[in-house]
Amino acid sequence: MILSRAIKKAAGKLEKRPAEAPKTSMDMVFTLAEAIRFGYAETLGKWDLSDLLDLPRAIIHGIMEKGKKTLAIECKERDDCVQLTDPELLKELYDLKKCLTRTMLFSNRRFRSFLFAAGFVKEDVVLRKRRARILKPAFTVIRDKESKCLFVFIRGTQEGKDLLTDVIGAPVSFNHFVCSDGELKRNNVISGHGHRGMVASARWIKKHCTPKLLDELRHYPDFQVKIVGHSLGGGTAALLTYMLREIKQFASCTCVTFGSGICLYVNGNGGIREALYHFHCE
């Protein structure tokens, strides 16, 4: 009984801690404790043994399945597919494909290979955090003179420390005003609850990349800022975009994500889709 009360009291303290990346050794201990507690209470502790056995079976089935349909094959079998010809739409799709390719290269290649394959050089790197830590995902800021864009690439889950960031998924309050016409307006607000690990990650990246981005915009005032991420990096990118849009210079920054996890529950509507809809339609 006493032990149970002590555990509940400790759990309550963990939930009240701010969603921030650990700064001290003690913060790291609390963060690990929170990851273990939430990971067990909300996932493994609720799974049946049959669920654990079904997961590898599903993965093997997905890998070994024959006769997979590709987009091209499916289009040939259907009569409602139309070839796109609009130049603006094709350009937008090309830009999205380019972002996807670069994001996957960033996540799956060594950094030098990523730069070479993505068409960048060492001088294009504005800022780089190459090693992930708990609540501190790997990211890099790239200056792309060809597209006149400052890219913030955020890596997806790749190692154990990224998994711990994923696991810390307790909801935390997320309220941010969005800058419009150079001002923060009360009616232009995103309000809800965010994934604790991604919120903390976004705050950490914002702290490190904001000075660099502002400095770059002073030298290249006609450049745009684009936040790009995959998986864990995708959810973090969406939240980071909201945070940056509170700053006048970043009011027009955009976000592109691929395979993103659910990072935000907005005003009673769950999921990242609703969150992304808000800032794409403003």
Secondary structure, DSSP 8 states (H G I E B T S, - for coil): -HHHHHHHHHHHHHHHS-S----SHHHHHHHHHHHHHHHHHHTGGG--HHHHHHHHHHHHHHHH--S---HHHHHHH-S-------HHHHHHHHHHHHHHHHHHHHHHS-HHHHHHHHT--GGGEEEEE-S-BTTB--EEEEEETTTTEEEEEE--S-SHHHHHHHH---EEEEEEEEEETTEEEEEEEEEEEEEHHHHHHHHHHHHHHHHHHHHHHHH-TT-EEEEEEETHHHHHHHHHHHHHTTSGGGTT-EEEEES----EEETTEESHHHHHHHHH--
